[in-house]
C-alpha cells in the first residue's frame, strides 16, 4: 500500500472558482455602497424640500420667520427672564421642553452672539419643531464650543441622513465680501448642509463635486455660482472658474467633476 501523502494543493480550476466568488462578493459590496450613497444624496433633496415647506408653513401660520419670531415665548413659554426678549432669556435662560426666547423680528436669521445662549440661528429649528412642522427636539441655544455658532447635530441643529452631515441656517450676505471660499452673493436667510467641525459651524465639506452637482441639477441649474443652490469652496476645490481665475466674483464656474474627494458644501438661498 502506498503510504505517501496525497498532494492537497488546489487545482487551477478550484483557484479560479475562488477568485470568481471573491470578485462577485467585492462587486456586490461596492454596488451596495453606491446604492446607499445614492439614497443619501436623494435624502438631501428630500430634507431640503421638507425644511423649505416647513418654513413656509410656519410663516403662513404665525406671520413670522422661525427663529426671528417676536412673540415665540407667548406660544411656548420663556426660557428665562420675564419677557422672552431680555438678556436673562438670551444669555442665561435654561428652559426645557418647548421654552424659548423671542427673535427680534427684523426679517433676518441672526447669528448667535452669546456663547451657550439662545439665538435665532438655532431657534429656527426649535420654533419649527415646537410648531410640529419638523421632527425632533432642539435646544435653541449655542453649544459649549469656543465659537458663538457652535452647532451640534441632533441637539441644536438637525442631522441629515447623509453621512456625517447636518443642516444649519443663517442670514448670509457676502455680496461685498472677498471671502476666500464663498461666492460674493447675498444668500438671504439660507439653509446649508455640511459637516460638524467640533468647535463651530457645520461647514466641513461632505460632498464630492459630482455629488454636489447631482443635487444642484435636481433642484436648480447645475451651476455652482448661479441660481438657488450655490457651492462653497469654489477656490479651485469644489468648483473652478472656466478661465481659471479663482475669485469670489468670478461666477463663470463649473463643478470639478473629475475630482472624487469631498470638497463641497451647499447653500440654499432665500429659503426662509
Secondary structure by P-SEA (a helix, b strand, c coil): cccccccccccaaaaaaaaaaaaaaaaaaaaaaaaaaaaaaaaaaaaaaaaaaaaaaaaaaccccccccccccccbbbccccccccccccccccccccbbbbccccccccccccccccccccaaaaaaaaaccccccccccccccccccccccccccccccccccccccccccccccccccccccccccbbbbbbbccccccccccccaaaaaaaaaaccccccccccbbbccccccccccccccccccccccccccccccccccccccccc
